[in-house]
Amino acid sequence: MSVVIIGGHERMRCQYKDICKEYGCAAKVFAKTKVNLDGMIGQPDLIVLFTNPVSHEMVKIAKKRAAKSNIALVQSHCGSGQALRDILTKVQSETDSYS
């Protein structure tokens, strides 16, 4: 599964990627606004949006991209490592129940 994380804390980038690896996921992390964020998101299976430490512009881009490309979007106000673990656990358990 591929995951794009938008928002969160810049200092947590490596930890977010390591957590995703624990769950067998490839991850891209965008903690700061990028010029071509919409194009850089690609076609992931999941977008995780940490809404507290993120600009409103990044939120709008993420939501628009998810809706346009039918990508699952999960929002969390908290950008902690445990919040990401909880999201990935829930998404994987939902995916497993459909299999």
Sequence and secondary structure as in RCSB ss.txt:
>XXXX:A:sequence
MSVVIIGGHERMRCQYKDICKEYGCAAKVFAKTKVNLDGMIGQPDLIVLFTNPVSHEMVKIAKKRAAKSNIALVQ
SHCGSGQALRDILTKVQSETDSYS
>XXXX:A:secstr
 EEEEEES GGGHHHHHHHHHHTT EEEEE S  TTHHHHH S SEEEEE TTS HHHHHHHHHHHHHHT EEEE
ES   HHHHHHHHHHHHHHHHHH 
